[in-house]
């Protein structure tokens, strides 16, 4: 099962790739952010930092109050959430 399903759906809907996210995070946070790091985040091999998660929400134009929907614990929902 893929992690961060709602995040992936939102990215797909807006035609945003993991490469776009890596570039956006690098620009916003003034650091380097590789595609392999983003891949590790999406696959649960690394944990999202809060500043990275908020940068992604900004890119996707999602309110920060919905952070819990797009970045659930362990990347998976334990129950159905209506969107």
Buried (B, 14 or more C-beta within 10 A) or exposed (E): EEBBBBBBEBBEEEEBEBEBBBBBBBEBBEEEBEEEBBEEBBEBEBEBEEEBBBBBBEBBEBEEEBBEBBBBEEBEBEEEEEE
